[in-house]
């Protein structure tokens, strides 16, 4: 059974950094694009960043220059490095790969 497990969330002050990890089991990870989404209270889930199976990254404009997506196919793990965090980055962050969602990890940024 395919499974994704996020970790690394937490509470930080504005300007701080966090690194999220997404550990994948099964065979989905190496063959598929991986993405990070987030959902803030009262808002729809939105795409934050994605990276192809061969490592081509893409991030949305709202986090460009602050967030970096990467992956380690040998370890079946993806990452989202978040710097210069803002209160508006507060959300539950979800990993998505090959039709599978992780359970989410909370990121809270205080001003």
N, C-alpha and C positions, 0 to 999 in steps of 0.2 A: 504494500500500500504506500502510495506516494504521500509524503508529509513534509511540510515546511515549518520550521520553528524559529521565530524571531527572538532576539535578545539584544540588550544594550540600551534599552530605553531608560528614562529617569527624569529627574527634575533638575533643571539648571537655570541660572540667571541669564538674562539677555547678554549676548556676546559670547556665551560659552559654547562648548563643543560636546558632541556625542558621536559615538560610532555604533551603528546598528549592524547586527549580523543576522543572516538568514541561512540556517543549516538545513540542507535538503537530504532526504532519504530516497531510496529508489533510483530510477534511471532518468528522471525527468530533467534534472538540472543541466547536465552537460549538453543536452540537445536543444535546449530552448532558451529563448530570450527570458531574462529575469527582470522584474520590475518592482519598484517600491511605490505604493500608493499611501495616501493618508486621508483620514476622515476626522474633521474637527466637529465638535458638538453642534448639532443643528444644521450641518452642511453635508453635501454629497461627498462621497469618496472621490478623490482626484489623483491622477497620476503625478508622481514627483520625478521619477527618473527610471530609465530602463537601460539594459545592456544586452547586446546580442550574445549568442553562444560563443562567438569568436572574439568578443570583447569590445565591440563598438558601443560607446556610451552616448546617452542623450539625457539631458536634464531640462526641465521646464524653466521658463524665463524667471519665474518668481524665486527660484533657488539657484540660478546660475551664478557661478563664482563663489558660492557658499557651500554647496553640497557636491560631493563626488561619489559616483557609483563605481563599484569594482566587483570582480568576482575571482574566485580561485576554483577552477574546475576540478583540480586534483583533490581538493578538499570538499567539493560539493557545497561551497559556501559563497554567499554573496554579502556585500557590505554597502553601507551608506554612511559615508563620513560627512557629518554635519558640523559646520563651523559658523561663527557669527550668528548664532541662533537668535531669533526674534520671537516675541510673544505670539505673533500670528503663525508661527510654526507649530504651536501646540496642537496636538492631534494624536490619534492612534495611528501608528504606522504599520502597514501590512506589506508583506512580501507576497509576490505572485509569480508563479512559474508553471508552464505547461498545464494550465487549467486548474491549478491548485492554489488555494489561499492559505497563508499562515493565520495564526490566531490573533496576531497583532501585538504591538508593544507600545505602551503609552510614553509620549514625550510631552513634558510640560516645561514651558519656558516662562519664567516670571520677569517682570520689568523692574 
